[in-house]
Amino acid sequence: MKLIHLPYALLVFISLYKLVCADEKKDTPLPLAQAVEEVYPAIVRIEVVSEQGSSGRMMKSRATGSGVIVSQDGRVVTNHHVAGKATRITCRLHDGEEVMADLLGADPMTDLAVLRLRMEDRPKKSKPLVVATFGDSDKVEIGDVCFAMGSPAGLSQSVTRGIVSNVALISPNQGSFRLDGENVGELVRWLGHDAIIFPGNSGGPLVNENGLIIGINEVGIGSLGGAIPSNLARSVSKELAENGFIARCWTGLECQPVLDPNEVGLLVAGIIENSPAEYAGLKPGDIIKVYDGKKVMARIAEDLPIFNQLAYGMKINKKVKISGLRAKKRMTWTLTTKSRESAYAQERELKSWGLTIRNFTLMSSLEARRSSKKGAQVHSVGRGGPSNSAKPALVPRDVITSINGEAVQNISDLIRISNKITSGKVEPVATLVSFERDMAKLLTVVKIGPEAEENRPVQAWKPWLGVSTQVLTRELTEALGLAKTTRGIRIAQVFPRTPGKKAGLIAGDLLFRIDGQIIQAYRTEDAEVFGNMIKEYKPGAVVVFSGLRGKEPLDLNVTLEKRPDPANELPDYEEDTFEFTVRELSFGDRVNQRLEEKEPGLIIENVEPAGWASLAGLRQGDLVLKINGKTMSEVVFFEKSMNQWIQEKTKRIVFFVQRGIHTLFLELEPDWDNT
């Protein structure tokens, strides 16, 4: 029996020996020249013509970058910021051959894009493409030798040598590196290295000593380069090549590292309103410890991309079980993911309007605090064009909601209605446009042709009605079907808790008289006429406004009130230790922040550069809700609390602030020995 089985055992031993030797050979660094030669011929120089909205037009620009061939059918991986907005792409191979390419897909969140060379355009007897291979970026260690390859400044292919200096490099300022509204740092931790890279190296491969791609070069910060890890680049580029986009989920959950170094988990910094996270019951301040069965933790900012990759990578409509703590009590939540749209939709040019415009996505509608994605948002406006010359002029972020009374749900509606209005016309067509600017509902008349710019002075007076208005210009009166001799104003917005609101004024009301006196306003420069007439009264006076609501006569008695104190007359406090200034909330602050009359908070009025507050990330305009768990609404209480913490040399002072639709915790950690 032994004689029978000995050859078989020997055969098994030899086979295992060969496998071990093969692995050792694979892991053994190649000679320098061979390592370079493995990838160098796969580098391509990319020349792109891109298009981007600016000044009311889709502006073309030319740029160069780098890429690397990763398949025999001509797939090329590069950066989104190189080719993500390309309308024309030409790739130059290592031997000088030029091949046109098509964009298969681009992902701004990871700054990756995939192209496909037009293989059918190559000569029939062309040599096969040289293909580079992805390595395992998880095995990269600090000190590993690496080679940065690419086509700097549009020159021929080049290679530089260095070492890996960091395997979890992120942008020092959260959100400072954005593409198409997306924060690249949410998902990407760069491989930092000192192989010299130059402008134009973007999209080129970072290669190890075995001739394998360990990263896609993305940024250069001084003498330090940053590359997207190959494992992330491989998975993203594969999905882009197959689908043209990356399917991600959205939860509305915003996390940051825990503040307590002894705590394990993630700190919930904010919850977006009407998001899956809000419906699940999560709140700012919660600690998440387990997410979909996986333990999660972030003690420093560099830990967050790992969690974000997990959270964004969940299947859409999946029920995710979460466990953690709230006020040190165990909690569980069940969250159902939603499909995540891009931050911004692609802008389009409307030449007849002199603007570029976008549809809303879920994220852009949330950021704009809109209840739906209906409407078309102005992206840029051309100086001297029809939209800029209208009175009032359209400006970026305005939302067009109807044209000549016909609803505009999206860009397609806008184009269709515009074409119908201007079809067969040889002269500019005056078009009544309804649009929204923040919460104000405005009207204007846009013509296809140049008009004088509008100058709208700020209104301010002591007696107060609590509305914003626009003059009934001749263009507006004509468009509204009113007599040409009409004088007056249109109510654009009625602020809450104001005399106008109490009296029943609504946006869209037309006012022609005050106590029988005509409101002599019919030009844009008459914007102050209405306010000056109100100034003639005293707070407490009852005035009669006459006009129209729709087609019905309107007569309203309104009791004027004293104007709320403006921001410059409210109590403020300059905190010298941390170098920032706060003040109490004005009426305008509450309107802009969507706050009720008694909701607490203080506004950050100024932050000195390089002070402790600045270093902690506090910004001008932040709404301070709590400090060290204490609600803040009065400057006197704020000053007393701060003085106490300073006197006690409190180790950490935690600000809970609101910034737009986001909330987050900011930690001030002063060095008391040097303060």
KOLBAVO-627266 format. One record per residue (C-alpha): residue number from 1; residue in one letter; x, y, z. Coordinates in nm, 2 decimals. Example, Ala and Ser with C-alpha at 12.3 -4.5 7.8 and 13.67 -1.06 7.14 Angstrom:
1,A,1.23,-0.45,0.78
2,S,1.37,-0.11,0.71
//
This chain:
1,M,0.00,0.00,0.00
2,K,0.27,0.24,0.08
3,L,0.44,0.18,-0.25
4,I,0.12,0.25,-0.42
5,H,0.06,0.58,-0.25
6,L,0.41,0.72,-0.24
7,P,0.41,0.85,-0.60
8,Y,0.07,1.02,-0.53
9,A,0.21,1.19,-0.21
10,L,0.51,1.30,-0.40
11,L,0.29,1.44,-0.67
12,V,0.09,1.64,-0.41
13,F,0.41,1.77,-0.25
14,I,0.55,1.88,-0.59
15,S,0.22,2.05,-0.68
16,L,0.22,2.24,-0.34
17,Y,0.58,2.34,-0.39
18,K,0.51,2.49,-0.73
19,L,0.22,2.69,-0.58
20,V,0.43,2.82,-0.30
21,C,0.70,2.91,-0.55
22,A,0.45,3.08,-0.77
23,D,0.32,3.29,-0.48
24,E,0.67,3.38,-0.38
25,K,0.76,3.48,-0.73
26,K,0.44,3.70,-0.74
27,D,0.53,3.87,-0.42
28,T,0.90,3.91,-0.50
29,P,0.97,4.26,-0.64
30,L,1.06,4.27,-1.00
31,P,1.37,4.44,-1.13
32,L,1.31,4.81,-1.15
33,A,1.31,4.82,-1.53
34,Q,1.07,4.53,-1.55
35,A,0.83,4.67,-1.29
36,V,0.81,4.99,-1.50
37,E,0.77,4.80,-1.82
38,E,0.48,4.61,-1.69
39,V,0.26,4.92,-1.67
40,Y,0.44,5.20,-1.87
41,P,0.30,5.09,-2.21
42,A,-0.05,5.09,-2.07
43,I,-0.04,5.46,-1.98
44,V,-0.24,5.69,-2.21
45,R,-0.24,6.07,-2.24
46,I,-0.59,6.20,-2.24
47,E,-0.69,6.52,-2.42
48,V,-1.05,6.63,-2.34
49,V,-1.28,6.90,-2.45
50,S,-1.52,6.96,-2.16
51,E,-1.84,7.17,-2.13
52,Q,-1.96,7.34,-1.81
53,G,-2.22,7.60,-1.74
54,S,-2.10,7.95,-1.67
55,S,-2.22,8.31,-1.73
56,G,-2.54,8.18,-1.89
57,R,-2.36,7.96,-2.14
58,M,-2.22,7.61,-2.17
59,M,-1.85,7.70,-2.18
60,K,-1.61,7.47,-2.35
61,S,-1.26,7.42,-2.22
62,R,-0.96,7.20,-2.32
63,A,-0.74,7.01,-2.08
64,T,-0.51,6.71,-2.06
65,G,-0.47,6.43,-1.81
66,S,-0.36,6.07,-1.77
67,G,-0.52,5.73,-1.77
68,V,-0.43,5.36,-1.77
69,I,-0.56,5.07,-1.99
70,V,-0.71,4.79,-1.78
71,S,-0.87,4.56,-2.04
72,Q,-0.81,4.43,-2.39
73,D,-1.13,4.58,-2.51
74,G,-0.99,4.93,-2.45
75,R,-1.13,5.03,-2.10
76,V,-0.93,5.32,-1.95
77,V,-0.95,5.43,-1.59
78,T,-0.89,5.80,-1.51
79,N,-1.02,6.07,-1.28
80,H,-1.37,6.23,-1.30
81,H,-1.21,6.58,-1.29
82,V,-1.01,6.48,-1.60
83,A,-1.29,6.34,-1.82
84,G,-1.62,6.34,-1.63
85,K,-1.76,6.63,-1.82
86,A,-1.59,6.56,-2.15
87,T,-1.77,6.60,-2.48
88,R,-1.47,6.49,-2.69
89,I,-1.19,6.26,-2.58
90,T,-0.87,6.17,-2.76
91,C,-0.62,5.92,-2.61
92,R,-0.26,5.90,-2.71
93,L,-0.10,5.56,-2.65
94,H,0.26,5.50,-2.55
95,D,0.38,5.45,-2.91
96,G,0.22,5.78,-3.03
97,E,-0.10,5.62,-3.17
98,E,-0.40,5.84,-3.12
99,V,-0.75,5.69,-3.06
100,M,-1.08,5.86,-2.99
101,A,-1.26,5.74,-2.68
102,D,-1.61,5.75,-2.53
103,L,-1.70,5.82,-2.17
104,L,-1.87,5.51,-2.02
105,G,-1.94,5.66,-1.68
106,A,-1.80,5.90,-1.41
107,D,-1.84,5.91,-1.04
108,P,-1.77,6.24,-0.86
109,M,-1.78,6.09,-0.51
110,T,-1.47,5.89,-0.58
111,D,-1.33,6.11,-0.86
112,L,-1.32,5.82,-1.10
113,A,-1.42,5.78,-1.47
114,V,-1.40,5.50,-1.72
115,L,-1.34,5.55,-2.09
116,R,-1.35,5.30,-2.38
117,L,-1.11,5.34,-2.67
118,R,-1.28,5.32,-3.01
119,M,-1.11,5.00,-3.10
120,E,-1.30,4.98,-3.43
121,D,-1.12,5.30,-3.55
122,R,-0.77,5.14,-3.50
123,P,-0.59,5.01,-3.81
124,K,-0.66,4.64,-3.87
125,K,-0.29,4.53,-3.81
126,S,-0.25,4.73,-3.49
127,K,-0.07,4.57,-3.20
128,P,-0.27,4.44,-2.91
129,L,-0.31,4.68,-2.63
130,V,-0.08,4.65,-2.33
131,V,-0.30,4.60,-2.02
132,A,-0.21,4.69,-1.66
133,T,-0.33,4.48,-1.37
134,F,-0.48,4.60,-1.04
135,G,-0.30,4.50,-0.72
136,D,-0.44,4.48,-0.36
137,S,-0.42,4.82,-0.20
138,D,-0.50,4.67,0.14
139,K,-0.16,4.52,0.14
140,V,0.02,4.85,0.08
141,E,0.24,4.96,0.37
142,I,0.41,5.28,0.47
143,G,0.76,5.27,0.32
144,D,0.67,5.06,0.02
145,V,0.85,5.18,-0.30
146,C,0.60,5.31,-0.56
147,F,0.61,5.46,-0.91
148,A,0.38,5.75,-1.03
149,M,0.31,5.73,-1.40
150,G,0.13,5.96,-1.63
151,S,0.15,6.24,-1.88
152,P,0.23,6.56,-1.69
153,A,0.14,6.89,-1.86
154,G,0.02,6.70,-2.17
155,L,0.37,6.57,-2.24
156,S,0.47,6.22,-2.33
157,Q,0.44,5.94,-2.06
158,S,0.67,5.97,-1.76
159,V,0.75,5.79,-1.44
160,T,0.87,5.91,-1.10
161,R,0.98,5.70,-0.80
162,G,0.90,5.74,-0.43
163,I,0.77,5.57,-0.13
164,V,0.43,5.54,0.03
165,S,0.41,5.78,0.32
166,N,0.05,5.74,0.43
167,V,-0.22,5.48,0.37
168,A,-0.51,5.68,0.51
169,L,-0.47,6.04,0.38
170,I,-0.77,6.27,0.38
171,S,-0.83,6.63,0.31
172,P,-0.75,6.84,0.62
173,N,-1.07,7.05,0.58
174,Q,-1.39,6.85,0.56
175,G,-1.57,6.92,0.24
176,S,-1.29,7.12,0.09
177,F,-1.25,6.89,-0.21
178,R,-1.58,6.88,-0.40
179,L,-1.68,6.77,-0.75
180,D,-2.03,6.84,-0.88
181,G,-2.14,6.92,-0.53
182,E,-2.01,6.59,-0.39
183,N,-1.76,6.56,-0.11
184,V,-1.48,6.33,-0.24
185,G,-1.35,6.29,0.11
186,E,-1.66,6.11,0.22
187,L,-1.55,5.78,0.06
188,V,-1.18,5.82,-0.04
189,R,-0.87,5.78,0.18
190,W,-0.57,5.85,-0.04
191,L,-0.25,5.66,-0.05
192,G,0.00,5.94,0.02
193,H,0.33,5.92,-0.15
194,D,0.63,6.13,-0.25
195,A,0.67,6.02,-0.61
196,I,0.67,6.35,-0.78
197,I,0.34,6.43,-0.97
198,F,0.26,6.73,-1.17
199,P,-0.05,6.88,-1.33
200,G,-0.16,6.64,-1.59
201,N,-0.06,6.33,-1.39
202,S,-0.42,6.31,-1.26
203,G,-0.57,5.98,-1.36
204,G,-0.24,5.80,-1.40
205,P,-0.15,5.48,-1.21
206,L,0.05,5.45,-0.89
207,V,0.24,5.12,-0.93
208,N,0.42,4.90,-0.68
209,E,0.75,4.71,-0.73
210,N,0.56,4.41,-0.87
211,G,0.42,4.62,-1.16
212,L,0.07,4.62,-1.02
213,I,-0.16,4.92,-0.99
214,I,-0.21,5.01,-0.62
215,G,-0.38,5.35,-0.68
216,I,-0.50,5.61,-0.93
217,N,-0.33,5.94,-0.88
218,E,-0.57,6.22,-0.80
219,V,-0.41,6.52,-0.62
220,G,-0.08,6.68,-0.54
221,I,-0.04,6.88,-0.22
222,G,0.31,7.04,-0.22
223,S,0.55,6.76,-0.26
224,L,0.30,6.50,-0.15
225,G,0.08,6.30,-0.39
226,G,-0.25,6.13,-0.32
227,A,-0.38,5.83,-0.50
228,I,-0.73,5.66,-0.49
229,P,-0.66,5.30,-0.35
230,S,-0.68,5.04,-0.62
231,N,-0.94,4.82,-0.45
232,L,-1.18,5.11,-0.45
233,A,-1.08,5.21,-0.81
234,R,-1.13,4.85,-0.93
235,S,-1.48,4.81,-0.79
236,V,-1.60,5.15,-0.89
237,S,-1.46,5.13,-1.24
238,K,-1.61,4.79,-1.29
239,E,-1.96,4.92,-1.21
240,L,-1.91,5.23,-1.42
241,A,-1.81,5.02,-1.71
242,E,-2.12,4.80,-1.67
243,N,-2.39,5.05,-1.58
244,G,-2.25,5.40,-1.65
245,F,-2.32,5.51,-1.29
246,I,-2.28,5.40,-0.93
247,A,-2.59,5.28,-0.75
248,R,-2.57,5.41,-0.39
249,C,-2.82,5.43,-0.11
250,W,-2.91,5.73,0.10
251,T,-3.01,5.75,0.46
252,G,-2.99,6.11,0.57
253,L,-2.75,6.00,0.85
254,E,-2.45,6.23,0.91
255,C,-2.18,6.10,1.14
256,Q,-1.86,6.23,1.29
257,P,-1.59,6.08,1.51
258,V,-1.68,6.03,1.88
259,L,-1.58,6.32,2.11
260,D,-1.50,6.10,2.41
261,P,-1.17,5.91,2.33
262,N,-1.29,5.63,2.56
263,E,-1.62,5.58,2.36
264,V,-1.64,5.32,2.09
265,G,-1.86,5.39,1.79
266,L,-1.98,5.68,1.57
267,L,-2.13,6.00,1.68
268,V,-2.45,6.11,1.50
269,A,-2.38,6.47,1.41
270,G,-2.70,6.54,1.22
271,I,-3.02,6.39,1.06
272,I,-3.16,6.53,0.74
273,E,-3.53,6.62,0.77
274,N,-3.77,6.37,0.61
275,S,-3.49,6.12,0.56
276,P,-3.48,5.74,0.64
277,A,-3.27,5.82,0.94
278,E,-3.53,6.06,1.08
279,Y,-3.81,5.81,1.02
280,A,-3.60,5.55,1.20
281,G,-3.59,5.77,1.51
282,L,-3.22,5.85,1.51
283,K,-3.12,6.18,1.66
284,P,-2.80,6.40,1.68
285,G,-2.59,6.29,1.98
286,D,-2.67,5.92,1.94
287,I,-2.38,5.68,1.94
288,I,-2.39,5.40,1.67
289,K,-2.20,5.09,1.76
290,V,-2.33,4.83,1.52
291,Y,-2.45,4.89,1.16
292,D,-2.61,4.60,0.97
293,G,-2.43,4.35,1.19
294,K,-2.09,4.51,1.16
295,K,-1.92,4.69,1.44
296,V,-1.83,5.05,1.34
297,M,-1.60,5.30,1.50
298,A,-1.45,5.64,1.42
299,R,-1.22,5.81,1.67
300,I,-1.06,6.04,1.40
301,A,-1.18,6.18,1.07
302,E,-0.97,5.93,0.88
303,D,-1.20,5.65,1.01
304,L,-1.52,5.79,0.85
305,P,-1.47,5.70,0.49
306,I,-1.47,5.33,0.59
307,F,-1.81,5.37,0.75
308,N,-1.94,5.58,0.46
309,Q,-1.83,5.31,0.21
310,L,-2.03,5.06,0.42
311,A,-2.34,5.28,0.46
312,Y,-2.35,5.40,0.10
313,G,-2.29,5.05,-0.03
314,M,-2.61,4.90,0.11
315,K,-2.87,4.78,-0.13
316,I,-3.16,5.02,-0.19
317,N,-3.48,4.96,0.01
318,K,-3.28,4.74,0.25
319,K,-3.38,4.73,0.62
320,V,-3.07,4.80,0.81
321,K,-3.06,4.72,1.18
322,I,-2.86,4.97,1.39
323,S,-2.77,4.95,1.76
324,G,-2.60,5.20,1.99
325,L,-2.66,5.44,2.27
326,R,-2.86,5.74,2.36
327,A,-2.77,5.92,2.68
328,K,-2.58,5.59,2.77
329,K,-2.90,5.39,2.73
330,R,-2.90,5.10,2.48
331,M,-3.10,5.17,2.17
332,T,-3.19,4.99,1.85
333,W,-3.32,5.13,1.52
334,T,-3.43,4.99,1.19
335,L,-3.36,5.21,0.89
336,T,-3.48,5.15,0.53
337,T,-3.24,5.29,0.27
338,K,-3.35,5.49,-0.03
339,S,-3.18,5.54,-0.37
340,R,-2.93,5.82,-0.37
341,E,-2.93,6.06,-0.66
342,S,-2.64,6.28,-0.75
343,A,-2.59,6.61,-0.56
344,Y,-2.66,6.81,-0.87
345,A,-2.82,6.74,-1.21
346,Q,-2.63,6.83,-1.52
347,E,-2.69,7.19,-1.63
348,R,-2.82,7.28,-1.98
349,E,-2.81,7.59,-2.18
350,L,-3.12,7.79,-2.29
351,K,-2.98,8.04,-2.55
352,S,-3.32,8.22,-2.59
353,W,-3.32,8.29,-2.21
354,G,-2.95,8.36,-2.17
355,L,-2.90,8.12,-1.89
356,T,-2.80,7.77,-1.79
357,I,-3.05,7.57,-1.58
358,R,-3.08,7.25,-1.38
359,N,-3.34,7.00,-1.27
360,F,-3.36,6.92,-0.90
361,T,-3.23,6.60,-0.76
362,L,-3.33,6.47,-0.42
363,M,-3.01,6.62,-0.26
364,S,-3.03,6.96,-0.43
365,S,-3.40,6.99,-0.35
366,L,-3.32,6.91,0.02
367,E,-3.03,7.16,0.02
368,A,-3.27,7.42,-0.12
369,R,-3.53,7.33,0.14
370,R,-3.79,7.26,-0.11
371,S,-4.09,7.02,-0.06
372,S,-4.05,6.86,-0.40
373,K,-3.82,6.84,-0.71
374,K,-4.07,7.05,-0.91
375,G,-3.94,7.35,-1.10
376,A,-3.62,7.44,-1.29
377,Q,-3.33,7.60,-1.10
378,V,-3.12,7.87,-1.25
379,H,-2.76,7.77,-1.26
380,S,-2.59,8.08,-1.42
381,V,-2.71,8.39,-1.60
382,G,-2.54,8.57,-1.89
383,R,-2.47,8.94,-1.84
384,G,-2.68,9.15,-2.07
385,G,-2.89,8.86,-2.18
386,P,-3.27,8.83,-2.16
387,S,-3.28,8.68,-1.81
388,N,-3.03,8.93,-1.67
389,S,-3.21,9.22,-1.83
390,A,-3.56,9.13,-1.69
391,K,-3.70,9.34,-1.41
392,P,-3.64,9.18,-1.17
393,A,-3.35,8.99,-1.31
394,L,-3.32,8.61,-1.27
395,V,-3.02,8.51,-1.06
396,P,-2.85,8.18,-0.98
397,R,-3.06,7.95,-0.75
398,D,-3.39,8.11,-0.85
399,V,-3.65,7.85,-0.94
400,I,-3.88,7.89,-1.24
401,T,-4.22,7.75,-1.16
402,S,-4.44,7.87,-1.44
403,I,-4.44,8.05,-1.78
404,N,-4.74,8.25,-1.88
405,G,-4.94,8.06,-1.62
406,E,-4.83,7.72,-1.74
407,A,-4.66,7.50,-1.48
408,V,-4.29,7.42,-1.52
409,Q,-4.21,7.09,-1.35
410,N,-3.86,7.05,-1.51
411,I,-3.63,7.16,-1.79
412,S,-3.83,6.96,-2.05
413,D,-4.14,7.17,-1.96
414,L,-3.94,7.49,-1.98
415,I,-3.80,7.41,-2.32
416,R,-4.14,7.29,-2.46
417,I,-4.33,7.59,-2.34
418,S,-4.06,7.83,-2.45
419,N,-4.06,7.68,-2.80
420,K,-4.44,7.71,-2.82
421,I,-4.43,8.07,-2.72
422,T,-4.15,8.18,-2.96
423,S,-4.24,7.95,-3.26
424,G,-4.26,8.16,-3.58
425,K,-4.18,8.48,-3.40
426,V,-3.92,8.72,-3.53
427,E,-3.94,8.98,-3.25
428,P,-3.86,8.93,-2.88
429,V,-4.15,8.79,-2.69
430,A,-4.24,8.92,-2.35
431,T,-4.30,8.62,-2.13
432,L,-4.45,8.63,-1.78
433,V,-4.23,8.42,-1.55
434,S,-4.32,8.30,-1.20
435,F,-4.02,8.21,-0.99
436,E,-3.92,8.16,-0.64
437,R,-3.63,8.31,-0.46
438,D,-3.59,8.14,-0.12
439,M,-3.94,8.17,0.02
440,A,-4.05,8.47,-0.19
441,K,-4.28,8.41,-0.49
442,L,-4.19,8.66,-0.76
443,L,-4.30,8.76,-1.11
444,T,-4.09,8.90,-1.39
445,V,-4.11,8.95,-1.77
446,V,-3.83,8.79,-1.97
447,K,-3.78,8.89,-2.33
448,I,-3.55,8.74,-2.59
449,G,-3.34,9.05,-2.63
450,P,-3.13,9.29,-2.42
451,E,-3.29,9.51,-2.15
452,A,-3.16,9.74,-1.88
453,E,-3.05,9.59,-1.56
454,E,-3.26,9.62,-1.25
455,N,-3.13,9.78,-0.93
456,R,-3.34,9.70,-0.63
457,P,-3.25,9.90,-0.32
458,V,-3.30,9.75,0.03
459,Q,-3.62,9.86,0.21
460,A,-3.60,9.96,0.57
461,W,-3.84,10.18,0.78
462,K,-3.95,10.22,1.14
463,P,-4.32,10.14,1.11
464,W,-4.35,9.78,0.99
465,L,-4.58,9.58,0.77
466,G,-4.36,9.27,0.74
467,V,-4.37,9.20,0.36
468,S,-4.13,9.21,0.07
469,T,-4.26,9.37,-0.25
470,Q,-4.19,9.43,-0.62
471,V,-4.29,9.73,-0.83
472,L,-4.56,9.67,-1.09
473,T,-4.35,9.78,-1.39
474,R,-4.52,9.85,-1.72
475,E,-4.40,9.51,-1.84
476,L,-4.57,9.33,-1.55
477,T,-4.89,9.53,-1.57
478,E,-4.92,9.45,-1.94
479,A,-4.84,9.08,-1.88
480,L,-5.10,9.07,-1.60
481,G,-5.37,9.23,-1.82
482,L,-5.39,9.55,-1.62
483,A,-5.43,9.90,-1.76
484,K,-5.11,10.07,-1.88
485,T,-5.17,10.35,-1.63
486,T,-5.16,10.11,-1.33
487,R,-4.94,10.22,-1.05
488,G,-4.86,10.01,-0.74
489,I,-4.67,9.71,-0.60
490,R,-4.71,9.33,-0.58
491,I,-4.67,9.14,-0.25
492,A,-4.38,8.89,-0.31
493,Q,-4.36,8.75,0.05
494,V,-4.55,8.79,0.37
495,F,-4.33,8.72,0.68
496,P,-4.47,8.52,0.97
497,R,-4.59,8.69,1.29
498,T,-4.61,9.03,1.12
499,P,-4.89,9.29,1.07
500,G,-4.92,9.19,0.71
501,K,-4.97,8.83,0.81
502,K,-5.22,8.91,1.08
503,A,-5.42,9.13,0.84
504,G,-5.44,8.85,0.59
505,L,-5.21,8.97,0.31
506,I,-5.08,8.69,0.09
507,A,-4.81,8.67,-0.18
508,G,-4.95,8.78,-0.51
509,D,-5.18,9.05,-0.38
510,L,-5.16,9.37,-0.58
511,L,-5.17,9.70,-0.39
512,F,-5.26,10.03,-0.57
513,R,-5.36,10.27,-0.28
514,I,-5.28,10.34,0.08
515,D,-5.57,10.52,0.26
516,G,-5.69,10.62,-0.09
517,Q,-5.35,10.76,-0.20
518,I,-5.21,10.61,-0.51
519,I,-4.88,10.42,-0.48
520,Q,-4.69,10.60,-0.75
521,A,-4.46,10.31,-0.84
522,Y,-4.42,10.19,-1.20
523,R,-4.04,10.18,-1.26
524,T,-3.78,9.96,-1.10
525,E,-3.62,10.27,-0.94
526,D,-3.95,10.33,-0.76
527,A,-3.88,10.04,-0.53
528,E,-3.87,10.26,-0.22
529,V,-4.19,10.45,-0.29
530,F,-4.41,10.21,-0.10
531,G,-4.17,10.20,0.20
532,N,-4.15,10.58,0.21
533,M,-4.53,10.60,0.22
534,I,-4.54,10.36,0.52
535,K,-4.28,10.57,0.69
536,E,-4.53,10.86,0.71
537,Y,-4.73,10.66,0.97
538,K,-4.66,10.58,1.33
539,P,-4.65,10.23,1.48
540,G,-5.01,10.15,1.59
541,A,-5.17,10.33,1.30
542,V,-5.45,10.16,1.11
543,V,-5.42,10.19,0.74
544,V,-5.63,10.07,0.45
545,F,-5.47,9.90,0.16
546,S,-5.67,9.88,-0.17
547,G,-5.59,9.66,-0.47
548,L,-5.66,9.32,-0.62
549,R,-5.64,8.96,-0.52
550,G,-5.67,8.76,-0.84
551,K,-5.95,8.94,-1.02
552,E,-6.14,9.04,-0.70
553,P,-6.11,9.38,-0.54
554,L,-5.91,9.39,-0.22
555,D,-5.96,9.62,0.08
556,L,-5.77,9.54,0.40
557,N,-5.73,9.72,0.73
558,V,-5.38,9.67,0.87
559,T,-5.25,9.79,1.21
560,L,-4.88,9.88,1.17
561,E,-4.63,9.77,1.43
562,K,-4.29,9.88,1.54
563,R,-4.02,9.73,1.32
564,P,-3.83,9.45,1.50
565,D,-3.48,9.54,1.61
566,P,-3.23,9.48,1.32
567,A,-2.93,9.27,1.36
568,N,-2.70,9.57,1.42
569,E,-2.91,9.68,1.72
570,L,-2.92,9.34,1.90
571,P,-2.70,9.24,2.19
572,D,-2.37,9.07,2.09
573,Y,-2.06,8.95,2.26
574,E,-1.70,8.93,2.14
575,E,-1.53,8.63,2.30
576,D,-1.16,8.72,2.32
577,T,-1.02,8.38,2.43
578,F,-1.16,8.18,2.14
579,E,-1.18,8.48,1.91
580,F,-1.53,8.48,1.78
581,T,-1.84,8.70,1.81
582,V,-2.20,8.59,1.87
583,R,-2.53,8.79,1.88
584,E,-2.89,8.72,1.95
585,L,-3.12,8.62,1.66
586,S,-3.29,8.89,1.46
587,F,-3.63,8.86,1.29
588,G,-3.45,8.81,0.96
589,D,-3.23,8.54,1.11
590,R,-3.54,8.35,1.23
591,V,-3.70,8.38,0.89
592,N,-3.39,8.27,0.70
593,Q,-3.32,7.98,0.94
594,R,-3.69,7.87,0.94
595,L,-3.71,7.92,1.32
596,E,-4.02,7.98,1.53
597,E,-4.04,8.29,1.74
598,K,-3.93,8.13,2.07
599,E,-3.68,7.88,1.94
600,P,-3.34,7.92,2.11
601,G,-3.01,7.99,1.94
602,L,-2.74,8.24,1.88
603,I,-2.58,8.34,1.55
604,I,-2.21,8.34,1.49
605,E,-2.14,8.69,1.35
606,N,-1.76,8.67,1.31
607,V,-1.48,8.42,1.35
608,E,-1.12,8.53,1.35
609,P,-0.88,8.33,1.13
610,A,-0.65,8.09,1.32
611,G,-0.83,8.14,1.65
612,W,-0.95,7.84,1.86
613,A,-1.30,7.88,1.72
614,S,-1.17,7.88,1.37
615,L,-0.95,7.58,1.43
616,A,-1.25,7.39,1.57
617,G,-1.44,7.46,1.25
618,L,-1.68,7.73,1.37
619,R,-1.80,7.95,1.08
620,Q,-1.96,8.29,1.04
621,G,-2.34,8.23,1.00
622,D,-2.35,7.91,1.22
623,L,-2.65,7.89,1.44
624,V,-2.54,7.78,1.79
625,L,-2.81,7.56,1.95
626,K,-2.62,7.43,2.25
627,I,-2.29,7.46,2.42
628,N,-2.18,7.17,2.65
629,G,-2.54,7.06,2.65
630,K,-2.68,7.40,2.76
631,T,-2.94,7.57,2.53
632,M,-2.83,7.92,2.42
633,S,-3.07,8.21,2.35
634,E,-2.94,8.51,2.53
635,V,-2.60,8.67,2.51
636,V,-2.59,8.74,2.88
637,F,-2.62,8.37,2.96
638,F,-2.37,8.28,2.69
639,E,-2.11,8.53,2.84
640,K,-2.17,8.40,3.19
641,S,-2.13,8.03,3.08
642,M,-1.82,8.10,2.87
643,N,-1.65,8.29,3.15
644,Q,-1.72,8.00,3.39
645,W,-1.57,7.74,3.15
646,I,-1.27,7.96,3.08
647,Q,-1.21,8.02,3.46
648,E,-1.23,7.65,3.52
649,K,-1.01,7.58,3.22
650,T,-1.26,7.32,3.09
651,K,-1.08,7.06,2.88
652,R,-1.34,7.06,2.60
653,I,-1.62,7.30,2.51
654,V,-1.86,7.13,2.26
655,F,-2.07,7.35,2.04
656,F,-2.38,7.20,1.88
657,V,-2.45,7.41,1.57
658,Q,-2.68,7.42,1.27
659,R,-2.54,7.49,0.93
660,G,-2.80,7.51,0.66
661,I,-2.99,7.18,0.68
662,H,-2.71,7.01,0.87
663,T,-2.62,6.99,1.24
664,L,-2.29,6.90,1.38
665,F,-2.08,6.90,1.70
666,L,-1.77,7.12,1.71
667,E,-1.52,7.07,1.98
668,L,-1.31,7.36,2.11
669,E,-1.00,7.23,2.28
670,P,-0.78,7.52,2.39
671,D,-0.42,7.48,2.50
672,W,-0.47,7.66,2.83
673,D,-0.10,7.67,2.90
674,N,-0.05,7.90,2.60
675,T,-0.38,8.09,2.61
//
